[in-house]
């Protein structure tokens, strides 16, 4: 039996799995929740909470968009921004903007307590100064919201009876490194998470969220323990939704390209640094990382490689991956062609980033914006 004969069952298995994932992508693209301009429920108190650390380049764009969206809010609103020890002039930008609009309240953060991660502590401080009731919106500084973002996202939360919704902003990707990696963010949950079941289920494994834009019922947030419940978790957004589920609540990721836009990283160097700090924790353990990346390579890399050598099954598997990627891009207002054709390469780059992050964690080299990330072994 030759080497190709040994690989043939693996190629067939990978193709079968990629076809299954394609079917799920199609179903999710049809059913995914989207904030829409619709009848707004009875107005409630809204707290918009924005942590910032070294965001001088994005702070003004972010907050001017927030203030414009706040103009459309029909009830009480509080806009809180926390300067988390910035050293790049963010404080001066925030002071100038606060003089421009008295709805903007700028807080000065304190150093994180032992065992707390920086962003989690910043969000906890913001929540402590927010309204005690109503709805909280946690927003990252590199996000620009549309004028109707708050009203339509609030309507989605209340009209569905959910405790948390996470409208996933449209991800802007420029340059080869960004275009290879960033589209995998939305594709990952559209192709693997049954959204209808995830919305109804209390199972914490059926969870996806994005801390760039989180809309959460204030009472549910506090009942779940707030950010104190996830104080040492790198992927605090997913962990927060899991805590809310554990406390009896429900929540789901939504498609938010019509309400917000985000460019997370500028160039390959920032892409690598950003994923290095957190990707090690995405799959629970080094063994989990190996299992997930190995499965992705089985589904999307091996069939594509086999197709180059004339495998029909491999060609079907490759095209299924391309179709899944293209459908996810179309559903989230991303770039469809020609990027979808490079899906196997995206998976290989993602695998490399996961390995790099895992090794950095093992060596104690994790950091973000000049602050070391200390994690429990």
N, C-alpha and C positions, 0 to 999 in steps of 0.2 A: 504493500500500500504506500503510495507516494505522499509527499507533503501536501499536495493540493487535495488529495482524498481525505487527509486528516482535517484540513481546514473547512471542507465543504459543509459538515454539520454545523460548525460555528457560524459560517456565513449565513446559512439558512436560519439559524436561531436569531442572529442579529437582525436579519431582514424581517422575520416575523414580529420581533419586538418593535422595530421601527414602524411597521405598518400599524401595530396596535397603538403606538404613540401618536401616529398621524390621525387615526380615528378619534382619539381623545382631543387632539388639538382642534379638529373640525368641530366637535361638539362644544368644547369650551369657548371657541370663538363665537359660536352662536348664542350661548347662554350667559357669557360673562356680564356682570353688572357694570353699568356705566352711569355716572352722574349726568343728569339731563336737566335742561331748563323746564321745570314743571311747577305745579302748585307748591308753594312753600308752606309747610306746617306752621302751627302757631309759633311765633318767634320765641327764642330762648336766649339765655346768656351765652355768649361765645367768647372763648379765650383762645387767641392765636399765640402760640408759644414757639419762639424761634431761638434755638441755641446757636451761638456763633463763636468760633475760635479761628482767628487769622483769616477773616473773610472780607478784607478791605476791598477786594476786586468785585465781589458779588453782593455785598450788603445793600448798596443803594438800589440796585436793580430789583433785588428781592423785596425790599421793604416798600418801595414805591408801588410795586404791583400789589402787595398786601394792603396798602392804604387805599388803593383804587377798589379792590374787592370789598374792603370794609365799608366803602360808601354805599354799597348795595345791601348791607346787612340791616334788616328791619328791627332788630332788637338791641339790647345792651351788648357792647363789644369791648374787649380789653386786648390790646396788642402788647405783648411782653417779649422783649428781646434780652437775652443774657449774654454779656461779653465774658467768655470763658478764658480769661487770661491771655487775650490777644496781644501780640507784640508787633503787629504789622500796620498799625494805624487804624484798625477797626473801630477803636473807641472814639476816635475823632469823627469818623464817618457817622457813627451812631449819635453822637452828641449833636452834630449838625442837623441830622434828620429829625431828632426829637424836638429841636427848636422850631422846625418847620411845621410839625403837626403834634398837638398835645395829646392825641390818642396813643402815641407811641411812648411806652414806658421802658426805659433802659435800666437793666439790673447789672450789677457787677458780681460776677460769680466768685465763689470761694474755692479753695483747693479741695479736690475730692478726698473724702475720708478713706481710711484703709479699706481695701477690697472693692472699692467703687471704681468703675471706669468713668472716664471724663464726661462723655456725652450723656451717659445715664444720670450722672450727678447733676449736670446742667439741666436736663429735662425735669428732674425731681425738684430742683429749686424753682424752676418756672411754674410748675404745677402748684407749689406751695403758695405762690402769689396770685394764682388764677382765681376766677370765680369758683365758689364751692359747688355750684350746680351747673346745669346746662351741658354744653359740649366743648370739648377741647380739640384744637387742631394743632398737632405738632408738625412743624415745617422746617426743612433744612434750608440753609442759607443759599445754596446753589439752585434753588427751585424758584421759578417765576410762575405765579398763578395768573389765571385769566380773571377778568372782572366778575364772572359769575361762579368762580370756584367755590366760594364758601357757601353760597345759598344752594347750589345744586348738590354739593357733597352732603350738606346738612339734610337736604330733602331725601337723598338716597339712604342715609342712616336712619332717619325717622320713618320713612315710608316702608322700609323693609323690616323694621323692628329689630335691627341688628344693634349690637353694642359697640362694634368697631367696624369701620370700613377703611380700606387703604387704597385710594385712587392712585394707581401707578402712573407717575408722570411720563410723558413722552421723553424718551432718552435720546439726547442729541449725541451723535457719534461722528467725529471728524478725524480723518486719517486712518491708516490701515489698522493700527493697533486697537483703536477704539471701535472701529467697525467690525473687527473680528470678535471682540469680546462682549461689548455692551448689549448687543441685541439678544444675547443669551439670557439676560435678566428676565425679560417678559416671556421669552420662549420656554424657559425652564418650568414655570408654573402652568403655562397654557398647555404644555405637552405632557405633563406628569401628574397634575393635581386635578382630580374630578371636582370641579368647582361647586356643582350642585350639592354633592355629598359633603364637601368641606364646609359649606355654609350651614348645613343642618347638623353636622356631627360635632360631638364634644371631644372627639379624638384629637389629641394634640399633634399627632403625626400628620394630620390633614390640615396643615396650616401654612399660609404664605402671607406676608405683609411687607411693606416697604416704609421704613422710617422717614423717607423723604417727605411723605405726606400721609399722616395718620389722623383720622377723624374718630373720636371716641367719646362715648357718653361719660360724663364726669363721674356720676355715681358708680358706674361699672368699673371705671378706672381705679377709683379709690377702694372699691370692694375687692378688687384683685390685688391690691397692695401697691399699685402705681409702679413707678420705676424702682422703688425699693425692692420689689419682688424680683427684679431682673438686674440688680445693681452691678453684678460682675459678669454679665453675659455680653459678648461682643456683638452678636446679632440680636440686639435688644428689641427690634421691631417684631420679629417672629416670636421671641420669648414673651413679649407683652401680650400678644394675642393668645398665646398658649395659657398664660396666667388668667386671662379673662375667661377662656373656656373652662379652666379648672375651677373658676368661681361661679360657673353656671351660665356664663354669657355665650354669645355667638358673634362671629365676625368673619369677614372674607376680604380677599384682595379684589380690587375692581380695576377696570380699564379707565385710566384717567388722562389720556392724551389730549382730550378736549378741555381739561381744566388746569393743567400744569405742564411745565416743561423743565427738564433738568439736563445739564451737562455735568456729569459727575467728575470726569477727569479730562485733563488736557494733555494728550500725548501718551505714548507708551510708558514713559517713566512713571507718571502718575497712576496709570492703570495698574502697573505692577505693584507699586507701593500700596495702593488702595486695597487690592485683593490680597496682598501679602498679610495685611493686618488682621483679616477676618476669615479668609476662606478655609483655614485650618479647622474652624469650629462649625462649618456648615453641615458636616456629616457625622458629628458626634465623636469620632476617634480617628486615628490614622488608619485603622482597619476599615472604618466606614468610608473614608476618603478613597482608599484603594479600591474598595468594592464598587463605589458609585462611578468613579472615573473609568474603571475597567469595564463596567457595564455600558457606559456611554461609548467607549471605543469599540466595544463589540457591536453596538447598534448602528454607529454612524461612521466609524473609520474603517473597520474591517470590510464591510460590504463595498465601500467605495474603492478600497484597494483591490478587492477581488474583481470589481467591475473593470478595472484597468487591464486585467488579464483575461477578459472575455466571459466572466461569470454573469449569467443572466439573473440569477438570484441576487447577486451583489448589486447589479444595476437597479433592480427593483428596490432594494434596500436603500441605495444611495438616493434615488429619486423620491422615496418616501421621506427621507430626512430633509431633502431640499423643499419638498412640498410643505412639510410641517413648519419649517423655518419661514417660508414665504407667507403662509397663512397667518402665523403669529405676527409677522411684520405688518401685514395688511391690517390686521385687527387692532394694532397698537400704533398705527401711523408711523411705522418705521420704514427703513429702506428695504425694498423687496429684492430688486434685481440690480446688479448681478450678485449681490452679497450672499443670497441664499445658496448659490452654487458652491460657495466656499465653506459650507457647514462642517464638513469633516475637518478642515483646517482649524475652524473655530474650536471644535471639540479638543483637538490636540493642544492648542494654545491654552485652553482652559485647564486641561490636565496638567500641563507644565506649571501653571499658576498655582494649582492646588498642591502640587508637590513642593513648590518653592515656599508656600505659606506654611505647610506642615513642617518642613525642615527649619524654617525660621523660628517657629514656635519651640521646636525641640532645642534649638541653640539659645533661646532667650533673646532673640533679636527683634522681637515685635515692637513697633512704635508707630505713632501717628501724630503728625504735626508737632514734632519735638517732644512728645510725651510718651514714655515707655508704656507698653501695655503688659501689665503683669497678670498672668493667668495661673490658676491653680493646676498643679500637675495631676 
